[in-house]
Structure formats: structure tokens, C-alpha cells
Amino acid sequence: MSLSDLTSLPGVTATPDIPTRRYVFNHTMIRVRDLTASLDFYTRVLGFTPVYQHIFEEAAFTIVYLVLVGDRSVIPDDDEARKRWVLGQPGVLELTHNHGTETLEKTPYHNGNTEPRGFGHLCVSVPDVGAACARFESLGVTFQKRLSEGCMSHIAFIRDPDDYWIEILQPTPLPAG
């Protein structure tokens, strides 16, 4: 399907308003039960870098913004400058931890993939999906779907500590074989 076909789909605005041209899809927020476990998973397993944290003591929650960035030197060192920087980046992940949930026996949040269904998944593109999956396997990561399972053999799904699904794919076609 061509871009022209996609932009002609019913419901698609023919010409978006000019002010929207500078809008950036900044972040997706997910609630996590245990912030330490989630930070370990997203930084160690997927390579995210935490770039800003705000603790809301009175409301009893903490947020941490994370990014995937190859060169950390582009991230400002000053806390306020870094906050402004991250709020202008595309594809940011916000982890929200409600204080006290880490003491609960199980995750109190709905991952969207059990009934009633809602939120579906996050996605991380990797250079080599096979190598990434082998690494996840060696790290003991929980898989929802391995490359060898199902009819979509070009994608895998792993699960984070709160059972959110993360699709793993590579932007280029997989080698035949």
C-alpha cells in the first residue's frame, strides 16, 4: 500500500494543520510495581538510559523517563536542561511507580493483553532480531512469543517484570533460511 493510499484512508485528515508539523510523539507511560526491577530490566536487558526522575512525595509516586540513545554524550548533564531535552525527544518511555506497590504479592496493573483487552505492547527495533533473542534467552528473559512460534517468524515478544509485552523486530528483512 502506498503512502498516498494510507493518507487517503477514511478518517485521515487530508492536510494536517500547520502547527502540528512541529509536534513530537514524546512518551508512553506504563505503571510498574517495582521500580528497581523495572529499571534493571529496561536498562540491562534493552539498553535504555534513565534521563530524568521526579519524586512526587505528597502524591506518593515517582516517574522516571528512559531513552534508547547510542551516544550518551548528547544527553545534557544539568538536571533542568536534561528535563527539557527529554521532553522534546521521540520514543521516550516513562515508568510510573506508585509507592508501596512493590510490597504487593503481584502486579496490581493490567497489562492490556488479558481480558478486557486494551493496551497492547511496546516495540523495540534491533539490528539483528535473532541475535537479540539469543541474548534475551541467555539472560533468562520471559518470552511471550519466540521467533520460531506462530506464523509471524520475523518478530518475537518478551515480557517485562509487570508482564507488559515488548515486541522485538528488525527493520530489515530476515535472511532466508
Rosetta blueprint (number, residue, H / E / L):
1 M L
2 S L
3 L H
4 S H
5 D H
6 L H
7 T H
8 S L
9 L L
10 P L
11 G L
12 V L
13 T L
14 A L
15 T L
16 P L
17 D L
18 I H
19 P H
20 T H
21 R H
22 R H
23 Y L
24 V L
25 F L
26 N L
27 H E
28 T E
29 M E
30 I E
31 R E
32 V E
33 R L
34 D L
35 L H
36 T H
37 A H
38 S H
39 L H
40 D H
41 F H
42 Y H
43 T H
44 R H
45 V H
46 L L
47 G L
48 F L
49 T E
50 P E
51 V E
52 Y E
53 Q E
54 H E
55 I E
56 F E
57 E L
58 E L
59 A L
60 A L
61 F E
62 T E
63 I E
64 V E
65 Y E
66 L E
67 V E
68 L L
69 V L
70 G L
71 D L
72 R H
73 S H
74 V H
75 I L
76 P L
77 D L
78 D L
79 D H
80 E H
81 A H
82 R H
83 K H
84 R H
85 W H
86 V H
87 L L
88 G L
89 Q L
90 P L
91 G L
92 V E
93 L E
94 E E
95 L E
96 T E
97 H E
98 N E
99 H L
100 G L
101 T H
102 E H
103 T H
104 L L
105 E L
106 K L
107 T L
108 P L
109 Y L
110 H L
111 N L
112 G L
113 N L
114 T L
115 E L
116 P L
117 R L
118 G L
119 F L
120 G L
121 H L
122 L E
123 C E
124 V E
125 S E
126 V L
127 P L
128 D L
129 V H
130 G H
131 A H
132 A H
133 C H
134 A H
135 R H
136 F H
137 E H
138 S H
139 L L
140 G L
141 V L
142 T E
143 F E
144 Q E
145 K E
146 R L
147 L L
148 S L
149 E L
150 G L
151 C L
152 M L
153 S L
154 H L
155 I L
156 A E
157 F E
158 I E
159 R E
160 D L
161 P L
162 D L
163 D L
164 Y L
165 W E
166 I E
167 E E
168 I E
169 L E
170 Q L
171 P L
172 T L
173 P L
174 L L
175 P L
176 A L
177 G L
